[in-house]
Amino acid sequence: KAGVTQTPRYLIKTRGQQVTLSCSPISGHRSVSWYQQTPGQGLQFLFEYFSETQRNKGNFPGRFSGRQFSNSRSEMNVSTLELGDSALYLCASSLGQPSSGANVLTFGAGSRLTVL
Amino acid sequence: GEDVEQSLFLSVREGDSSVINCTYTDSSSTYLYWYKQEPGAGLQLLTYIFSNMDMKQDQRLTVLLNKKDKHLSLRIADTQTGDSAIYFCAGATSGGYNKLIFGAGTRLAVHP
């Protein structure tokens, strides 16, 4: 069973540009969550999508947005990039609705964004 | 909101047991997780515990939960050099079960 696939793995942008990151979840998983990881702030929740709808949102400015397609693949977009947006962006997929037990998140390897 | 705290660094000798500690503030946390991150990689789920449990054992891993003190620990028996990594504890509430709140991570260094 293929894992969570994130593309691109590495990218470099300059301030003011915008970027789109892609996440393909595990087959059958309907929920996709995005996290930002930086040395200063650690791992922070960005948002979660389930069945093409944003279900949860973290405390990030409106420059950060996302969407989910009917095949559960998700993209996140950051507009007007700032130096502080340099981070590892992690995507996680899950079934989304636990019947019993924990709703286990499986993470991808991440997309490392560097803003110059 | 939820806050999760961990000690930042732990050094152990190969073959010894490692104990990584975590405290959390939100008593409504339903599930508590331990993730492992190796350099250049994403997060790997190690184990999790439901809030109504006190202990969970999974091969070399033992999770202890003290709900009264809101304290969670991960014990790794017979620690190996391959266990060197950053370990994160995370909590999730029943309403936001995909919204994990992570601690800052504990860097485990295993030396011969």
Interface residues (C-beta under 8 A of the other chain):
Chain A: V4 S31 S33 Y35 G42 L43 Q44 F45 E48 F50 R55 N56 G58 L90 A92 S94 G96 P98 G101 A102 N103 V104 L105 T106 F107 G108 A109 G110
Chain B: Y31 Y33 Y35 G40 A41 G42 L43 Q44 L45 Y48 F50 F88 A90 A92 G96 Y97 N98 K99 L100 I101 F102 G103 A104 G105
